[in-house]
Structure formats: C-alpha cells, structure tokens
C-alpha cells in the first residue's frame, strides 16, 4: 500500500507541469489571436486616420511646386485668412451648425418622446423614421432639389394650395441655407431618434409613476424625469452633432450646384478646403484650413469633456 502511494506521489509533479504547460499554451494562443485582431485595427487607424492627420499638419506649413515641397511657415495661414471667402465660409458654417442644432437636435428628441409614449405600431414607426438614413445621400438630396424647384417643385405648389407665400428656396441667398438644413435634418434624424428612444426606454417606470402620483403633467414629467435621466446621452449627441454639422459638405454641394450657392450663401469650410485642393491645386492652403477646423473641433471636444467632469463632480 505504501509503495502505491509513493508511486502516485512521484507521478503527480509531471502531471501538474504538463497541465500548467497546456494552460500556458492555450493562454498564449488566445492572447495571440486577440492581439492579432488588435494589431489589424491599429494598422488600419495608423494608415487611414493617424497618418493623414500627421501629413496634414506637415503639409499645412509647406508649399508644393513642380513635385517639390518647400517650408513656408505660416504663409498658408496668412493666405487663407486674407481670402474674403474664408470669413464667409466660417459664417455660413456657424449658421448651418446653429440651424441644424435647432432642428436636428431638438426634433429627434421630440419624435423619440412621442414614439416612447405610443403603445402600438412602435416597430413600424422605427422603420419609418430610420428609412431616410438607409437611402443614399445623393439620391435624397436630388429628390429635395426637385421639391425646391421654383417652377414645378411640389413644395411651392403645396404652399400655393394653402394660400401661403412661396419661396425661391435654393435660388434665394436668405433661404438657401434653411433649405439645406431641412434636407439634412430629414436625412439624418433617424439615427438620433433611435438613440434617444433607446435611452428613454431605459428610464425606470417607477419614476414616471411617482411623478404622476405627485400630479405632474406631461411637460413636467419630461422636464423633471426624462431630461435629467437622459442628460448624458443628450450632451453626447449635442457634441457629436456639432462636430458633424461643422464638417458639412455633401448637402450644399449637391443642392446648390457645386456648394457655393447664390452670393456664396452656402459656401462652408469643408467646401472651401475642397476648392483649394482640387480647383486651385493649393494643397498647403487646404491643409492649413483643415488644421484650423481640426483645432476648432478639438476645442469643442475639450470644452465638452471639462463640462462633463464638472457635472459629475
């Protein structure tokens, strides 16, 4: 009996060593797979995101001529700041961002609140709201371009039937930016609406029941329950929409036949970058303008992070 016990004790260390070696091999194999996917993602970001950003910063201080680049310092920044279209583009971009936030930020939240209160056909309404997002942007914009046509456009005809004043829309320097904002809001509000709806459905129902017992109406429930419970997602969506709207390009480019509009009424910063790069072949000035836009957006992001930290403190 003693012999058997001794022999079994003598054989246990090799078995334990083999078990540990197998576990180590499995751990290394698992980690290699995870690191392989991670390295692929890092390489994609490095090639298509980080390298272009670094290259943009370098080219903003250079000038390319006949295939040769020379360092010009702040000359590109001085050149674009002396361009009259520079300040017009910033003004139009700020105007588009402000109008888009009034419609594109508030309207999806209101639609999400209404859909959250419904008890039937909620799934069909989700598809209906998200349908414009699934359409190709150029297709949607061409449809809006026909709607805005002053001669045979459906929008002006509807206004005539209602005995309301019509508008030249895209042909008017005062209404062209509003027309672009309306089209952009219709195209992009579906994603924001579904995000808000998901946030609303995570609010505990007990809070609404307690508010109803206290005699709170619909508006008071939205003010004291809905908005505080969705404050984080509202602030995040506000920041994302500011970043997205300040980079607007496709909407004015398609609707206003090249992006300028009447009297440069729809010229934006990104369209001006496009002009410098592809119409004027001035890549240094285009990169300098892109760097300025990057710094402005980075400033908004930094402000958002600081305000969130103060709110959480």
Order of alpha helices (4+ residues) and beta strands (2+ residues): alpha-alpha-beta-beta-alpha-alpha-alpha-alpha-alpha-alpha-alpha-alpha-alpha-alpha-alpha-alpha-alpha
